[in-house]
Amino acid sequence: MSKIDSGHDLDNVLGSMGKVFVLFYASWCPFSQRFLPIFDKLVQSRPRSCVCIKTDDNARLCERYSVEVVPTVLFFENGKVAERLDGSAGVGLSEKQLADFVNDCC
């Protein structure tokens, strides 16, 4: 799973790839920790089009993309957010939600 450490790194990834799924997660969040293995399955099927951003170290990226709840998955197309799947506070995201989201995006 490719991890992004800065806005510059994310801009480089988005500029070099047409379609990208970006997971925003937090190390301290139990819902993020539960979702990471689910997102990892997507990574295995699309290794070149999935990246992760740990929000603990990237508050500016959260502000930039209005990520208020983790986990959240953003789908970028040609460098711009095309779709988003925001987690629900106190609930997170499910495998079915991610599968439906991916199907809608691709």
Biopython code that builds the backbone (N, CA, C, O; Angstrom):
import numpy as np
from Bio.PDB.StructureBuilder import StructureBuilder

atoms = [
    (1, "MET", "N", (0.857, -1.168, 0.000)),
    (1, "MET", "CA", (0.000, 0.000, 0.000)),
    (1, "MET", "C", (0.906, 1.235, 0.000)),
    (1, "MET", "O", (1.743, 1.400, 0.887)),
    (2, "SER", "N", (0.735, 2.070, -0.972)),
    (2, "SER", "CA", (1.537, 3.281, -1.100)),
    (2, "SER", "C", (1.020, 4.339, -0.118)),
    (2, "SER", "O", (-0.175, 4.631, -0.071)),
    (3, "LYS", "N", (1.943, 4.902, 0.661)),
    (3, "LYS", "CA", (1.558, 5.916, 1.638)),
    (3, "LYS", "C", (2.105, 7.273, 1.213)),
    (3, "LYS", "O", (3.241, 7.386, 0.752)),
    (4, "ILE", "N", (1.292, 8.279, 1.374)),
    (4, "ILE", "CA", (1.632, 9.644, 1.005)),
    (4, "ILE", "C", (1.972, 10.411, 2.279)),
    (4, "ILE", "O", (1.256, 10.325, 3.276)),
    (5, "ASP", "N", (3.075, 11.161, 2.235)),
    (5, "ASP", "CA", (3.510, 11.882, 3.423)),
    (5, "ASP", "C", (3.376, 13.397, 3.330)),
    (5, "ASP", "O", (3.624, 14.101, 4.309)),
    (6, "SER", "N", (2.983, 13.910, 2.154)),
    (6, "SER", "CA", (2.872, 15.366, 2.032)),
    (6, "SER", "C", (1.943, 15.728, 0.876)),
    (6, "SER", "O", (1.631, 14.901, 0.020)),
    (7, "GLY", "N", (1.516, 16.974, 0.877)),
    (7, "GLY", "CA", (0.694, 17.472, -0.218)),
    (7, "GLY", "C", (1.444, 17.420, -1.535)),
    (7, "GLY", "O", (0.853, 17.147, -2.580)),
    (8, "HIS", "N", (2.747, 17.681, -1.491)),
    (8, "HIS", "CA", (3.572, 17.629, -2.702)),
    (8, "HIS", "C", (3.580, 16.211, -3.272)),
    (8, "HIS", "O", (3.438, 16.021, -4.480)),
    (9, "ASP", "N", (3.748, 15.215, -2.395)),
    (9, "ASP", "CA", (3.734, 13.819, -2.846)),
    (9, "ASP", "C", (2.387, 13.465, -3.474)),
    (9, "ASP", "O", (2.337, 12.803, -4.510)),
    (10, "LEU", "N", (1.311, 13.903, -2.854)),
    (10, "LEU", "CA", (-0.018, 13.625, -3.391)),
    (10, "LEU", "C", (-0.192, 14.287, -4.749)),
    (10, "LEU", "O", (-0.715, 13.667, -5.675)),
    (11, "ASP", "N", (0.234, 15.523, -4.882)),
    (11, "ASP", "CA", (0.133, 16.223, -6.164)),
    (11, "ASP", "C", (0.895, 15.472, -7.254)),
    (11, "ASP", "O", (0.431, 15.383, -8.391)),
    (12, "ASN", "N", (2.064, 14.932, -6.907)),
    (12, "ASN", "CA", (2.845, 14.160, -7.881)),
    (12, "ASN", "C", (2.107, 12.902, -8.318)),
    (12, "ASN", "O", (2.076, 12.576, -9.505)),
    (13, "VAL", "N", (1.513, 12.194, -7.358)),
    (13, "VAL", "CA", (0.756, 10.978, -7.681)),
    (13, "VAL", "C", (-0.444, 11.333, -8.557)),
    (13, "VAL", "O", (-0.684, 10.689, -9.579)),
    (14, "LEU", "N", (-1.183, 12.343, -8.160)),
    (14, "LEU", "CA", (-2.384, 12.721, -8.912)),
    (14, "LEU", "C", (-2.036, 13.211, -10.310)),
    (14, "LEU", "O", (-2.809, 13.017, -11.249)),
    (15, "GLY", "N", (-0.878, 13.845, -10.451)),
    (15, "GLY", "CA", (-0.458, 14.333, -11.752)),
    (15, "GLY", "C", (0.026, 13.247, -12.687)),
    (15, "GLY", "O", (0.032, 13.419, -13.906)),
    (16, "SER", "N", (0.437, 12.117, -12.108)),
    (16, "SER", "CA", (0.996, 11.044, -12.942)),
    (16, "SER", "C", (0.009, 9.914, -13.215)),
    (16, "SER", "O", (0.299, 9.023, -14.013)),
    (17, "MET", "N", (-1.143, 9.939, -12.570)),
    (17, "MET", "CA", (-2.106, 8.856, -12.738)),
    (17, "MET", "C", (-3.479, 9.442, -13.056)),
    (17, "MET", "O", (-3.852, 10.480, -12.509)),
    (18, "GLY", "N", (-4.224, 8.790, -13.925)),
    (18, "GLY", "CA", (-5.539, 9.282, -14.306)),
    (18, "GLY", "C", (-6.592, 9.101, -13.232)),
    (18, "GLY", "O", (-7.350, 10.024, -12.933)),
    (19, "LYS", "N", (-6.640, 7.900, -12.646)),
    (19, "LYS", "CA", (-7.660, 7.587, -11.632)),
    (19, "LYS", "C", (-6.968, 7.039, -10.388)),
    (19, "LYS", "O", (-6.145, 6.126, -10.462)),
    (20, "VAL", "N", (-7.325, 7.626, -9.234)),
    (20, "VAL", "CA", (-6.675, 7.246, -7.983)),
    (20, "VAL", "C", (-7.697, 7.221, -6.849)),
    (20, "VAL", "O", (-8.500, 8.144, -6.707)),
    (21, "PHE", "N", (-7.662, 6.160, -6.044)),
    (21, "PHE", "CA", (-8.435, 6.082, -4.806)),
    (21, "PHE", "C", (-7.488, 6.450, -3.666)),
    (21, "PHE", "O", (-6.410, 5.871, -3.536)),
    (22, "VAL", "N", (-7.899, 7.417, -2.840)),
    (22, "VAL", "CA", (-7.067, 7.875, -1.740)),
    (22, "VAL", "C", (-7.820, 7.676, -0.431)),
    (22, "VAL", "O", (-8.904, 8.225, -0.230)),
    (23, "LEU", "N", (-7.230, 6.886, 0.449)),
    (23, "LEU", "CA", (-7.805, 6.645, 1.772)),
    (23, "LEU", "C", (-7.184, 7.594, 2.778)),
    (23, "LEU", "O", (-5.962, 7.653, 2.912)),
    (24, "PHE", "N", (-8.023, 8.337, 3.486)),
    (24, "PHE", "CA", (-7.605, 9.137, 4.627)),
    (24, "PHE", "C", (-7.973, 8.340, 5.878)),
    (24, "PHE", "O", (-9.132, 7.970, 6.068)),
    (25, "TYR", "N", (-6.972, 8.076, 6.733)),
    (25, "TYR", "CA", (-7.211, 7.295, 7.948)),
    (25, "TYR", "C", (-6.375, 7.852, 9.087)),
    (25, "TYR", "O", (-5.467, 8.653, 8.870)),
    (26, "ALA", "N", (-6.688, 7.422, 10.298)),
    (26, "ALA", "CA", (-5.924, 7.845, 11.476)),
    (26, "ALA", "C", (-5.465, 6.624, 12.253)),
    (26, "ALA", "O", (-6.209, 5.655, 12.404)),
    (27, "SER", "N", (-4.240, 6.677, 12.743)),
    (27, "SER", "CA", (-3.683, 5.542, 13.479)),
    (27, "SER", "C", (-4.411, 5.297, 14.793)),
    (27, "SER", "O", (-4.457, 4.164, 15.273)),
    (28, "TRP", "N", (-4.975, 6.336, 15.375)),
    (28, "TRP", "CA", (-5.639, 6.232, 16.676)),
    (28, "TRP", "C", (-7.114, 5.826, 16.578)),
    (28, "TRP", "O", (-7.755, 5.539, 17.589)),
    (29, "CYS", "N", (-7.640, 5.806, 15.360)),
    (29, "CYS", "CA", (-9.080, 5.577, 15.158)),
    (29, "CYS", "C", (-9.396, 4.091, 14.973)),
    (29, "CYS", "O", (-8.881, 3.469, 14.044)),
    (30, "PRO", "N", (-10.235, 3.511, 15.843)),
    (30, "PRO", "CA", (-10.558, 2.088, 15.695)),
    (30, "PRO", "C", (-11.316, 1.791, 14.397)),
    (30, "PRO", "O", (-11.197, 0.690, 13.860)),
    (31, "PHE", "N", (-12.083, 2.739, 13.892)),
    (31, "PHE", "CA", (-12.822, 2.523, 12.649)),
    (31, "PHE", "C", (-11.870, 2.521, 11.455)),
    (31, "PHE", "O", (-12.065, 1.770, 10.499)),
    (32, "SER", "N", (-10.853, 3.355, 11.513)),
    (32, "SER", "CA", (-9.821, 3.340, 10.479)),
    (32, "SER", "C", (-9.055, 2.019, 10.513)),
    (32, "SER", "O", (-8.799, 1.412, 9.473)),
    (33, "GLN", "N", (-8.697, 1.585, 11.708)),
    (33, "GLN", "CA", (-7.934, 0.343, 11.834)),
    (33, "GLN", "C", (-8.738, -0.856, 11.333)),
    (33, "GLN", "O", (-8.176, -1.781, 10.747)),
    (34, "ARG", "N", (-10.030, -0.840, 11.560)),
    (34, "ARG", "CA", (-10.897, -1.910, 11.072)),
    (34, "ARG", "C", (-11.030, -1.849, 9.550)),
    (34, "ARG", "O", (-11.175, -2.884, 8.900)),
    (35, "PHE", "N", (-10.981, -0.643, 8.979)),
    (35, "PHE", "CA", (-11.164, -0.465, 7.545)),
    (35, "PHE", "C", (-9.890, -0.722, 6.730)),
    (35, "PHE", "O", (-9.979, -1.067, 5.552)),
    (36, "LEU", "N", (-8.726, -0.561, 7.328)),
    (36, "LEU", "CA", (-7.472, -0.734, 6.587)),
    (36, "LEU", "C", (-7.376, -2.082, 5.863)),
    (36, "LEU", "O", (-6.990, -2.092, 4.694)),
    (37, "PRO", "N", (-7.702, -3.215, 6.486)),
    (37, "PRO", "CA", (-7.636, -4.484, 5.748)),
    (37, "PRO", "C", (-8.635, -4.551, 4.588)),
    (37, "PRO", "O", (-8.377, -5.212, 3.582)),
    (38, "ILE", "N", (-9.757, -3.876, 4.728)),
    (38, "ILE", "CA", (-10.755, -3.828, 3.652)),
    (38, "ILE", "C", (-10.184, -3.036, 2.472)),
    (38, "ILE", "O", (-10.289, -3.466, 1.323)),
    (39, "PHE", "N", (-9.583, -1.881, 2.760)),
    (39, "PHE", "CA", (-8.987, -1.073, 1.700)),
    (39, "PHE", "C", (-7.810, -1.814, 1.074)),
    (39, "PHE", "O", (-7.568, -1.691, -0.127)),
    (40, "ASP", "N", (-7.082, -2.574, 1.873)),
    (40, "ASP", "CA", (-5.939, -3.335, 1.370)),
    (40, "ASP", "C", (-6.372, -4.334, 0.285)),
    (40, "ASP", "O", (-5.607, -4.602, -0.641)),
    (41, "LYS", "N", (-7.574, -4.879, 0.389)),
    (41, "LYS", "CA", (-8.084, -5.776, -0.664)),
    (41, "LYS", "C", (-8.223, -5.019, -1.979)),
    (41, "LYS", "O", (-7.915, -5.558, -3.042)),
    (42, "LEU", "N", (-8.681, -3.779, -1.912)),
    (42, "LEU", "CA", (-8.775, -2.947, -3.110)),
    (42, "LEU", "C", (-7.379, -2.683, -3.665)),
    (42, "LEU", "O", (-7.163, -2.733, -4.876)),
    (43, "VAL", "N", (-6.446, -2.405, -2.779)),
    (43, "VAL", "CA", (-5.064, -2.161, -3.190)),
    (43, "VAL", "C", (-4.512, -3.375, -3.938)),
    (43, "VAL", "O", (-3.820, -3.223, -4.945)),
    (44, "GLN", "N", (-4.812, -4.565, -3.452)),
    (44, "GLN", "CA", (-4.307, -5.778, -4.102)),
    (44, "GLN", "C", (-4.865, -5.933, -5.511)),
    (44, "GLN", "O", (-4.179, -6.448, -6.394)),
    (45, "SER", "N", (-6.095, -5.497, -5.731)),
    (45, "SER", "CA", (-6.695, -5.623, -7.062)),
    (45, "SER", "C", (-6.328, -4.444, -7.967)),
    (45, "SER", "O", (-6.413, -4.558, -9.189)),
    (46, "ARG", "N", (-5.924, -3.317, -7.381)),
    (46, "ARG", "CA", (-5.560, -2.112, -8.148)),
    (46, "ARG", "C", (-4.331, -1.456, -7.519)),
    (46, "ARG", "O", (-4.415, -0.320, -7.052)),
    (47, "PRO", "N", (-3.206, -2.145, -7.498)),
    (47, "PRO", "CA", (-2.059, -1.634, -6.732)),
    (47, "PRO", "C", (-1.524, -0.292, -7.202)),
    (47, "PRO", "O", (-0.964, 0.452, -6.397)),
    (48, "ARG", "N", (-1.672, 0.032, -8.439)),
    (48, "ARG", "CA", (-1.112, 1.280, -8.952)),
    (48, "ARG", "C", (-2.064, 2.463, -8.819)),
    (48, "ARG", "O", (-1.689, 3.596, -9.124)),
    (49, "SER", "N", (-3.288, 2.214, -8.369)),
    (49, "SER", "CA", (-4.253, 3.317, -8.311)),
    (49, "SER", "C", (-4.830, 3.550, -6.913)),
    (49, "SER", "O", (-5.921, 4.101, -6.772)),
    (50, "CYS", "N", (-4.094, 3.127, -5.880)),
    (50, "CYS", "CA", (-4.567, 3.313, -4.504)),
    (50, "CYS", "C", (-3.435, 3.842, -3.635)),
    (50, "CYS", "O", (-2.312, 3.340, -3.683)),
    (51, "VAL", "N", (-3.743, 4.857, -2.846)),
    (51, "VAL", "CA", (-2.774, 5.393, -1.896)),
    (51, "VAL", "C", (-3.467, 5.699, -0.576)),
    (51, "VAL", "O", (-4.689, 5.829, -0.512)),
    (52, "CYS", "N", (-2.664, 5.810, 0.472)),
    (52, "CYS", "CA", (-3.175, 6.098, 1.810)),
    (52, "CYS", "C", (-2.507, 7.337, 2.379)),
    (52, "CYS", "O", (-1.332, 7.603, 2.127)),
    (53, "ILE", "N", (-3.271, 8.080, 3.141)),
    (53, "ILE", "CA", (-2.758, 9.250, 3.842)),
    (53, "ILE", "C", (-3.147, 9.125, 5.305)),
    (53, "ILE", "O", (-4.329, 9.073, 5.648)),
    (54, "LYS", "N", (-2.126, 9.076, 6.169)),
    (54, "LYS", "CA", (-2.380, 9.021, 7.605)),
    (54, "LYS", "C", (-2.618, 10.451, 8.081)),
    (54, "LYS", "O", (-1.719, 11.290, 8.028)),
    (55, "THR", "N", (-3.818, 10.716, 8.540)),
    (55, "THR", "CA", (-4.210, 12.078, 8.905)),
    (55, "THR", "C", (-3.459, 12.604, 10.118)),
    (55, "THR", "O", (-3.379, 13.817, 10.313)),
    (56, "ASP", "N", (-2.913, 11.723, 10.928)),
    (56, "ASP", "CA", (-2.150, 12.142, 12.106)),
    (56, "ASP", "C", (-1.076, 13.159, 11.712)),
    (56, "ASP", "O", (-0.804, 14.106, 12.450)),
    (57, "ASP", "N", (-0.477, 12.952, 10.549)),
    (57, "ASP", "CA", (0.655, 13.755, 10.094)),
    (57, "ASP", "C", (0.284, 14.741, 8.987)),
    (57, "ASP", "O", (1.150, 15.471, 8.504)),
    (58, "ASN", "N", (-0.969, 14.775, 8.582)),
    (58, "ASN", "CA", (-1.348, 15.558, 7.407)),
    (58, "ASN", "C", (-2.641, 16.340, 7.600)),
    (58, "ASN", "O", (-3.570, 16.218, 6.801)),
    (59, "ALA", "N", (-2.699, 17.126, 8.639)),
    (59, "ALA", "CA", (-3.907, 17.910, 8.907)),
    (59, "ALA", "C", (-4.214, 18.873, 7.764)),
    (59, "ALA", "O", (-5.380, 19.138, 7.473)),
    (60, "ARG", "N", (-3.182, 19.394, 7.119)),
    (60, "ARG", "CA", (-3.411, 20.337, 6.011)),
    (60, "ARG", "C", (-4.108, 19.668, 4.838)),
    (60, "ARG", "O", (-4.955, 20.277, 4.185)),
    (61, "LEU", "N", (-3.754, 18.411, 4.569)),
    (61, "LEU", "CA", (-4.434, 17.701, 3.481)),
    (61, "LEU", "C", (-5.894, 17.437, 3.833)),
    (61, "LEU", "O", (-6.762, 17.470, 2.960)),
    (62, "CYS", "N", (-6.165, 17.178, 5.100)),
    (62, "CYS", "CA", (-7.558, 17.003, 5.531)),
    (62, "CYS", "C", (-8.345, 18.283, 5.296)),
    (62, "CYS", "O", (-9.473, 18.244, 4.806)),
    (63, "GLU", "N", (-7.756, 19.408, 5.643)),
    (63, "GLU", "CA", (-8.410, 20.696, 5.414)),
    (63, "GLU", "C", (-8.598, 20.950, 3.923)),
    (63, "GLU", "O", (-9.661, 21.392, 3.488)),
    (64, "ARG", "N", (-7.571, 20.671, 3.156)),
    (64, "ARG", "CA", (-7.601, 20.900, 1.707)),
    (64, "ARG", "C", (-8.744, 20.160, 1.027)),
    (64, "ARG", "O", (-9.358, 20.677, 0.093)),
    (65, "TYR", "N", (-9.034, 18.926, 1.505)),
    (65, "TYR", "CA", (-10.074, 18.103, 0.885)),
    (65, "TYR", "C", (-11.315, 17.939, 1.765)),
    (65, "TYR", "O", (-12.151, 17.074, 1.503)),
    (66, "SER", "N", (-11.435, 18.757, 2.793)),
    (66, "SER", "CA", (-12.604, 18.764, 3.684)),
    (66, "SER", "C", (-12.898, 17.388, 4.272)),
    (66, "SER", "O", (-14.049, 16.953, 4.320)),
    (67, "VAL", "N", (-11.854, 16.717, 4.714)),
    (67, "VAL", "CA", (-12.016, 15.416, 5.371)),
    (67, "VAL", "C", (-12.221, 15.677, 6.855)),
    (67, "VAL", "O", (-11.318, 16.140, 7.552)),
    (68, "GLU", "N", (-13.416, 15.372, 7.321)),
    (68, "GLU", "CA", (-13.754, 15.627, 8.716)),
    (68, "GLU", "C", (-13.929, 14.350, 9.528)),
    (68, "GLU", "O", (-13.853, 14.379, 10.756)),
    (69, "VAL", "N", (-14.164, 13.228, 8.849)),
    (69, "VAL", "CA", (-14.361, 11.941, 9.512)),
    (69, "VAL", "C", (-13.438, 10.927, 8.847)),
    (69, "VAL", "O", (-13.311, 10.899, 7.623)),
    (70, "VAL", "N", (-12.804, 10.105, 9.651)),
    (70, "VAL", "CA", (-11.987, 9.016, 9.102)),
    (70, "VAL", "C", (-12.608, 7.695, 9.488)),
    (70, "VAL", "O", (-13.178, 7.572, 10.572)),
    (71, "PRO", "N", (-12.509, 6.711, 8.626)),
    (71, "PRO", "CA", (-11.885, 6.748, 7.315)),
    (71, "PRO", "C", (-12.779, 7.441, 6.280)),
    (71, "PRO", "O", (-14.006, 7.435, 6.385)),
    (72, "THR", "N", (-12.130, 8.033, 5.287)),
    (72, "THR", "CA", (-12.798, 8.623, 4.132)),
    (72, "THR", "C", (-11.991, 8.237, 2.899)),
    (72, "THR", "O", (-10.761, 8.234, 2.933)),
    (73, "VAL", "N", (-12.680, 7.911, 1.814)),
    (73, "VAL", "CA", (-12.015, 7.571, 0.554)),
    (73, "VAL", "C", (-12.435, 8.594, -0.495)),
    (73, "VAL", "O", (-13.622, 8.838, -0.711)),
    (74, "LEU", "N", (-11.434, 9.184, -1.140)),
    (74, "LEU", "CA", (-11.690, 10.109, -2.236)),
    (74, "LEU", "C", (-11.248, 9.452, -3.538)),
    (74, "LEU", "O", (-10.213, 8.788, -3.587)),
    (75, "PHE", "N", (-12.033, 9.639, -4.584)),
    (75, "PHE", "CA", (-11.675, 9.148, -5.908)),
    (75, "PHE", "C", (-11.313, 10.348, -6.768)),
    (75, "PHE", "O", (-12.133, 11.238, -6.993)),
    (76, "PHE", "N", (-10.084, 10.360, -7.241)),
    (76, "PHE", "CA", (-9.596, 11.445, -8.086)),
    (76, "PHE", "C", (-9.557, 10.981, -9.532)),
    (76, "PHE", "O", (-9.164, 9.854, -9.834)),
    (77, "GLU", "N", (-9.966, 11.860, -10.400)),
    (77, "GLU", "CA", (-9.879, 11.606, -11.828)),
    (77, "GLU", "C", (-9.230, 12.829, -12.463)),
    (77, "GLU", "O", (-9.726, 13.951, -12.353)),
    (78, "ASN", "N", (-8.105, 12.581, -13.130)),
    (78, "ASN", "CA", (-7.331, 13.666, -13.748)),
    (78, "ASN", "C", (-6.989, 14.771, -12.743)),
    (78, "ASN", "O", (-7.078, 15.958, -13.056)),
    (79, "GLY", "N", (-6.596, 14.365, -11.535)),
    (79, "GLY", "CA", (-6.123, 15.296, -10.532)),
    (79, "GLY", "C", (-7.172, 16.006, -9.699)),
    (79, "GLY", "O", (-6.828, 16.791, -8.816)),
    (80, "LYS", "N", (-8.437, 15.747, -9.961)),
    (80, "LYS", "CA", (-9.516, 16.420, -9.221)),
    (80, "LYS", "C", (-10.419, 15.398, -8.549)),
    (80, "LYS", "O", (-10.608, 14.294, -9.060)),
    (81, "VAL", "N", (-10.979, 15.769, -7.396)),
    (81, "VAL", "CA", (-11.907, 14.887, -6.700)),
    (81, "VAL", "C", (-13.152, 14.719, -7.567)),
    (81, "VAL", "O", (-13.836, 15.691, -7.886)),
    (82, "ALA", "N", (-13.435, 13.475, -7.943)),
    (82, "ALA", "CA", (-14.613, 13.174, -8.763)),
    (82, "ALA", "C", (-15.746, 12.628, -7.904)),
    (82, "ALA", "O", (-16.915, 12.909, -8.168)),
    (83, "GLU", "N", (-15.409, 11.853, -6.880)),
    (83, "GLU", "CA", (-16.388, 11.251, -5.970)),
    (83, "GLU", "C", (-15.750, 11.131, -4.597)),
    (83, "GLU", "O", (-14.527, 11.139, -4.459)),
    (84, "ARG", "N", (-16.597, 11.020, -3.586)),
    (84, "ARG", "CA", (-16.071, 10.810, -2.235)),
    (84, "ARG", "C", (-16.982, 9.882, -1.448)),
    (84, "ARG", "O", (-18.198, 9.859, -1.638)),
    (85, "LEU", "N", (-16.362, 9.122, -0.562)),
    (85, "LEU", "CA", (-17.064, 8.217, 0.339)),
    (85, "LEU", "C", (-16.613, 8.578, 1.745)),
    (85, "LEU", "O", (-15.550, 8.153, 2.196)),
    (86, "ASP", "N", (-17.428, 9.362, 2.430)),
    (86, "ASP", "CA", (-17.091, 9.813, 3.776)),
    (86, "ASP", "C", (-17.568, 8.797, 4.798)),
    (86, "ASP", "O", (-18.689, 8.294, 4.726)),
    (87, "GLY", "N", (-16.688, 8.505, 5.757)),
    (87, "GLY", "CA", (-17.081, 7.641, 6.851)),
    (87, "GLY", "C", (-18.116, 8.333, 7.721)),
    (87, "GLY", "O", (-18.226, 9.559, 7.718)),
    (88, "SER", "N", (-18.862, 7.548, 8.455)),
    (88, "SER", "CA", (-19.836, 8.083, 9.409)),
    (88, "SER", "C", (-19.203, 8.106, 10.788)),
    (88, "SER", "O", (-18.582, 7.127, 11.203)),
    (89, "ALA", "N", (-19.352, 9.210, 11.500)),
    (89, "ALA", "CA", (-18.791, 9.331, 12.847)),
    (89, "ALA", "C", (-19.329, 8.217, 13.736)),
    (89, "ALA", "O", (-20.535, 7.984, 13.802)),
    (90, "GLY", "N", (-18.427, 7.543, 14.410)),
    (90, "GLY", "CA", (-18.815, 6.466, 15.310)),
    (90, "GLY", "C", (-19.174, 5.165, 14.610)),
    (90, "GLY", "O", (-19.572, 4.201, 15.265)),
    (91, "VAL", "N", (-19.038, 5.123, 13.283)),
    (91, "VAL", "CA", (-19.401, 3.924, 12.526)),
    (91, "VAL", "C", (-18.283, 3.518, 11.553)),
    (91, "VAL", "O", (-17.949, 2.338, 11.453)),
    (92, "GLY", "N", (-17.710, 4.487, 10.844)),
    (92, "GLY", "CA", (-16.679, 4.199, 9.856)),
    (92, "GLY", "C", (-17.276, 3.839, 8.511)),
    (92, "GLY", "O", (-18.304, 4.385, 8.112)),
    (93, "LEU", "N", (-16.629, 2.918, 7.812)),
    (93, "LEU", "CA", (-17.063, 2.446, 6.500)),
    (93, "LEU", "C", (-17.052, 0.929, 6.464)),
    (93, "LEU", "O", (-16.301, 0.282, 7.193)),
    (94, "SER", "N", (-17.899, 0.370, 5.603)),
    (94, "SER", "CA", (-17.974, -1.088, 5.485)),
    (94, "SER", "C", (-17.386, -1.551, 4.152)),
    (94, "SER", "O", (-17.147, -0.754, 3.245)),
    (95, "GLU", "N", (-17.167, -2.827, 4.064)),
    (95, "GLU", "CA", (-16.662, -3.426, 2.822)),
    (95, "GLU", "C", (-17.663, -3.238, 1.685)),
    (95, "GLU", "O", (-17.267, -2.971, 0.551)),
    (96, "LYS", "N", (-18.949, -3.375, 1.978)),
    (96, "LYS", "CA", (-19.980, -3.189, 0.953)),
    (96, "LYS", "C", (-20.001, -1.744, 0.452)),
    (96, "LYS", "O", (-20.137, -1.498, -0.746)),
    (97, "GLN", "N", (-19.868, -0.800, 1.369)),
    (97, "GLN", "CA", (-19.847, 0.607, 0.951)),
    (97, "GLN", "C", (-18.681, 0.870, -0.001)),
    (97, "GLN", "O", (-18.839, 1.563, -1.006)),
    (98, "LEU", "N", (-17.512, 0.315, 0.317)),
    (98, "LEU", "CA", (-16.354, 0.505, -0.551)),
    (98, "LEU", "C", (-16.572, -0.166, -1.901)),
    (98, "LEU", "O", (-16.260, 0.423, -2.935)),
    (99, "ALA", "N", (-17.099, -1.384, -1.911)),
    (99, "ALA", "CA", (-17.335, -2.096, -3.162)),
    (99, "ALA", "C", (-18.320, -1.324, -4.042)),
    (99, "ALA", "O", (-18.101, -1.184, -5.245)),
    (100, "ASP", "N", (-19.378, -0.835, -3.458)),
    (100, "ASP", "CA", (-20.368, -0.048, -4.223)),
    (100, "ASP", "C", (-19.727, 1.242, -4.749)),
    (100, "ASP", "O", (-19.980, 1.643, -5.885)),
    (101, "PHE", "N", (-18.917, 1.876, -3.940)),
    (101, "PHE", "CA", (-18.238, 3.112, -4.322)),
    (101, "PHE", "C", (-17.305, 2.866, -5.515)),
    (101, "PHE", "O", (-17.321, 3.618, -6.490)),
    (102, "VAL", "N", (-16.507, 1.823, -5.429)),
    (102, "VAL", "CA", (-15.566, 1.495, -6.516)),
    (102, "VAL", "C", (-16.340, 1.202, -7.805)),
    (102, "VAL", "O", (-15.955, 1.667, -8.878)),
    (103, "ASN", "N", (-17.424, 0.439, -7.703)),
    (103, "ASN", "CA", (-18.233, 0.127, -8.873)),
    (103, "ASN", "C", (-18.820, 1.380, -9.497)),
    (103, "ASN", "O", (-18.876, 1.496, -10.721)),
    (104, "ASP", "N", (-19.256, 2.318, -8.670)),
    (104, "ASP", "CA", (-19.819, 3.580, -9.177)),
    (104, "ASP", "C", (-18.750, 4.438, -9.859)),
    (104, "ASP", "O", (-19.046, 5.160, -10.812)),
    (105, "CYS", "N", (-17.521, 4.359, -9.375)),
    (105, "CYS", "CA", (-16.447, 5.204, -9.906)),
    (105, "CYS", "C", (-15.822, 4.656, -11.177)),
    (105, "CYS", "O", (-15.304, 5.419, -11.993)),
    (106, "CYS", "N", (-15.864, 3.339, -11.353)),
    (106, "CYS", "CA", (-15.150, 2.750, -12.488)),
    (106, "CYS", "C", (-16.039, 2.142, -13.529)),
    (106, "CYS", "O", (-15.550, 1.617, -14.529)),
]
sb = StructureBuilder()
sb.init_structure("model")
sb.init_model(0)
sb.init_chain("A")
sb.init_seg("    ")
for serial, (resi, resn, name, xyz) in enumerate(atoms, 1):
    if name == "N":
        sb.init_residue(resn, " ", resi, " ")
    sb.init_atom(name, np.array(xyz, "f"), 0.0, 1.0, " ", f" {name:<3s}", serial, name[0])
structure = sb.get_structure()
